[in-house]
């Protein structure tokens, strides 16, 4: 079974740019992620076109609402036939369980976002959440696991700790991945494919190092080669 570990972030403002980039990739080497900006601009039709090109789609809309509304949104997203969707773990146990029940028996996988990487300890204190971001992330990941979701989105720098507490079989999806010899762009807390895989990451979300490359397919192949070596060592 083909199981690409790289997810390309299609962080574009319009359908044409996203589809042009997708046409330069190989669906056997990656999946693609559609976020809020692109989905708002292009809608479900874009998702359908990407799937027609052979890509599994991660619909990254981070649903967060009352349980019934979140469940309905997840059910609608799953009906598109996407590979994976996500919700906010801060929605709590009732919301997480409702979302999971909404996709039960479908092929769509459901994961959760713990804390956004922009949230500092000061930000948490302002909304009366006690504890460090690291502790809150761990608590939310364990809650997500108890509610039966497939995994969480996390920083690659959190992967080793989360893998230790969640064990095997719980997906860790990590953004902020950069090439071992590449530019960090504006990311301070980054990881390479090798370090992320060795720390327990299952899927790596990669954007600009591939999407802004002069040769996206060659860049993807290089990342994929590094992932393959890391998985085998």
C-alpha positions as CSV (number, residue, x, y, z in Angstrom):
1,X,0.0,0.0,0.0
2,X,1.4,3.4,-1.0
3,X,1.6,5.6,2.1
4,X,3.4,8.9,1.3
5,X,4.7,10.5,4.5
6,X,5.1,14.0,3.0
7,X,2.1,16.4,2.9
8,X,2.6,19.4,0.7
9,X,1.0,22.5,2.0
10,X,-0.8,24.2,-0.8
11,X,-0.8,27.6,0.8
12,X,-2.0,29.6,-2.2
13,X,-4.7,32.2,-2.5
14,X,-6.4,30.7,-5.6
15,X,-7.2,27.5,-7.4
16,X,-5.1,28.1,-10.5
17,X,-1.9,28.5,-8.6
18,X,-2.6,25.4,-6.5
19,X,-3.5,23.2,-9.4
20,X,-0.5,24.4,-11.4
21,X,1.8,23.4,-8.5
22,X,0.0,20.1,-8.0
23,X,0.5,19.2,-11.7
24,X,4.2,19.5,-11.2
25,X,4.3,16.9,-8.3
26,X,3.9,13.2,-8.1
27,X,0.9,11.9,-6.1
28,X,2.8,8.7,-5.4
29,X,5.4,10.7,-3.4
30,X,3.1,13.0,-1.4
31,X,-0.3,14.1,-0.2
32,X,-1.5,17.6,-0.3
33,X,-3.0,20.0,2.3
34,X,-5.7,22.5,1.6
35,X,-6.1,25.2,4.3
36,X,-8.6,27.9,5.1
37,X,-7.5,30.5,2.7
38,X,-7.4,28.2,-0.4
39,X,-10.6,26.4,0.6
40,X,-12.5,29.7,1.2
41,X,-11.3,30.9,-2.3
42,X,-11.8,27.7,-4.3
43,X,-14.3,25.5,-2.3
44,X,-15.0,21.8,-2.6
45,X,-14.5,21.9,-6.4
46,X,-10.7,22.3,-5.8
47,X,-10.7,19.3,-3.5
48,X,-12.4,17.2,-6.2
49,X,-9.9,18.3,-8.8
50,X,-6.9,17.4,-6.6
51,X,-8.4,14.0,-6.0
52,X,-8.9,13.5,-9.7
53,X,-5.2,14.2,-10.1
54,X,-4.6,11.2,-7.7
55,X,-3.8,13.1,-4.5
56,X,-5.0,12.3,-1.0
57,X,-6.2,15.5,0.5
58,X,-5.7,16.7,4.1
59,X,-8.5,19.3,4.6
60,X,-7.0,21.6,7.2
61,X,-9.9,23.6,8.5
62,X,-9.5,23.1,12.2
63,X,-13.2,22.9,13.1
64,X,-14.0,24.2,16.6
65,X,-17.6,24.8,17.6
66,X,-20.3,23.2,19.7
67,X,-20.4,19.4,19.4
68,X,-23.4,19.1,17.0
69,X,-22.1,21.8,14.7
70,X,-18.6,20.4,14.6
71,X,-19.9,16.9,14.0
72,X,-22.0,18.2,11.1
73,X,-19.0,20.0,9.6
74,X,-16.8,16.8,9.9
75,X,-19.5,14.7,8.3
76,X,-19.8,17.2,5.4
77,X,-16.0,17.2,5.0
78,X,-15.8,13.4,5.1
79,X,-18.5,13.3,2.4
80,X,-16.0,15.0,0.0
81,X,-13.9,11.9,0.2
82,X,-10.8,13.6,1.7
83,X,-8.1,11.5,3.3
84,X,-7.9,13.5,6.6
85,X,-9.6,16.4,8.4
86,X,-8.9,18.1,11.7
87,X,-10.5,19.8,14.7
88,X,-9.3,21.9,17.7
89,X,-8.7,19.7,20.8
90,X,-9.5,22.8,22.9
91,X,-13.2,22.1,21.9
92,X,-13.2,19.5,24.7
93,X,-14.1,15.9,25.1
94,X,-17.8,16.2,24.0
95,X,-16.8,17.9,20.8
96,X,-14.0,15.5,20.1
97,X,-16.2,12.4,20.6
98,X,-19.0,13.9,18.5
99,X,-16.5,14.6,15.7
100,X,-15.1,11.1,15.8
101,X,-18.5,9.5,15.8
102,X,-19.4,11.7,12.7
103,X,-16.6,10.1,10.6
104,X,-16.9,6.6,12.1
105,X,-16.9,4.0,9.4
106,X,-15.7,6.4,6.7
107,X,-12.3,6.4,5.1
108,X,-11.6,9.9,6.3
109,X,-9.1,10.2,9.2
110,X,-9.6,12.7,12.0
111,X,-6.8,14.4,13.9
112,X,-6.7,17.3,16.3
113,X,-4.7,20.5,16.7
114,X,-3.5,20.9,20.3
115,X,-2.2,24.5,20.7
116,X,-1.4,26.8,17.9
117,X,2.3,27.4,17.7
118,X,1.6,31.1,18.1
119,X,0.3,30.6,21.6
120,X,2.8,31.5,24.3
121,X,2.6,31.0,28.1
122,X,1.5,34.6,28.4
123,X,-1.3,34.0,25.9
124,X,-2.5,31.0,27.9
125,X,-2.4,33.1,31.1
126,X,-4.6,35.8,29.5
127,X,-7.3,33.2,28.9
128,X,-6.8,31.7,32.4
129,X,-5.2,28.4,31.2
130,X,-2.5,27.4,33.7
131,X,0.6,25.5,32.8
132,X,3.3,25.7,30.1
133,X,2.4,25.2,26.5
134,X,4.4,21.8,26.6
135,X,2.2,20.5,29.4
136,X,-1.0,21.7,27.8
137,X,0.0,20.1,24.4
138,X,0.6,16.8,26.2
139,X,-2.7,16.9,28.0
140,X,-4.7,17.7,24.9
141,X,-2.9,15.0,22.9
142,X,-3.8,12.4,25.5
143,X,-7.4,13.7,25.5
144,X,-7.5,13.4,21.8
145,X,-6.2,9.8,22.0
146,X,-8.8,8.9,24.6
147,X,-11.5,10.2,22.4
148,X,-10.5,7.8,19.6
149,X,-9.1,10.3,17.0
150,X,-6.2,9.1,14.8
151,X,-3.6,11.6,16.0
152,X,-2.6,15.3,16.5
153,X,-0.8,18.0,14.7
154,X,2.3,18.9,16.7
155,X,5.7,20.6,16.4
156,X,8.4,18.2,15.4
157,X,10.2,19.4,18.6
158,X,7.3,18.0,20.6
159,X,7.2,14.7,18.8
160,X,9.6,12.7,21.0
161,X,7.7,13.5,24.2
162,X,4.3,12.9,22.6
163,X,5.5,9.6,21.1
164,X,6.7,8.5,24.6
165,X,3.3,9.2,26.3
166,X,1.0,8.1,23.5
167,X,2.8,5.0,22.3
168,X,2.7,3.6,18.8
169,X,-0.2,3.9,16.4
170,X,-1.2,7.4,17.3
171,X,-0.4,9.7,14.4
172,X,1.9,12.7,14.9
173,X,1.7,15.2,12.0
174,X,4.4,17.7,12.1
175,X,4.7,21.0,10.2
176,X,7.8,23.3,10.1
177,X,10.0,20.8,8.3
178,X,13.0,22.1,6.4
179,X,15.8,20.4,4.4
180,X,18.8,19.3,6.3
181,X,20.9,21.8,4.3
182,X,18.2,24.3,3.5
183,X,17.0,27.8,4.3
184,X,14.9,28.1,7.5
185,X,12.8,30.9,6.0
186,X,11.0,32.6,8.9
187,X,10.8,29.5,11.0
188,X,12.8,29.5,14.2
189,X,11.7,26.2,15.6
190,X,12.2,23.8,12.8
191,X,13.3,20.2,12.3
192,X,14.7,18.1,9.4
193,X,12.9,15.1,8.0
194,X,15.4,12.8,9.6
195,X,15.1,14.3,13.1
196,X,11.3,14.4,12.9
197,X,11.0,10.8,11.8
198,X,13.5,9.6,14.4
199,X,11.5,11.5,17.1
200,X,8.3,9.7,16.2
201,X,6.6,11.8,13.5
202,X,4.4,9.9,11.1
203,X,3.7,12.6,8.5
204,X,5.6,15.7,7.6
205,X,3.9,18.9,6.4
206,X,6.2,20.8,4.0
207,X,5.4,24.0,2.2
208,X,7.8,26.6,0.9
209,X,10.9,24.4,0.5
210,X,9.0,22.5,-2.2
211,X,6.3,24.9,-3.4
212,X,8.7,27.8,-4.0
213,X,11.4,25.6,-5.5
214,X,12.3,26.2,-9.1
215,X,11.9,22.4,-9.5
216,X,9.2,21.2,-7.1
217,X,9.3,17.6,-8.1
218,X,13.1,17.3,-7.7
219,X,12.8,19.0,-4.2
220,X,10.0,16.6,-3.3
221,X,12.1,13.6,-4.4
222,X,15.0,14.7,-2.3
223,X,12.8,15.1,0.8
224,X,11.2,11.7,0.1
225,X,14.6,10.1,-0.2
226,X,15.6,11.5,3.2
227,X,12.3,10.2,4.7
228,X,12.9,6.7,3.3
229,X,16.4,6.5,4.7
230,X,15.2,7.8,8.1
231,X,12.3,5.2,8.2
232,X,14.8,2.4,7.5
233,X,17.4,3.4,10.1
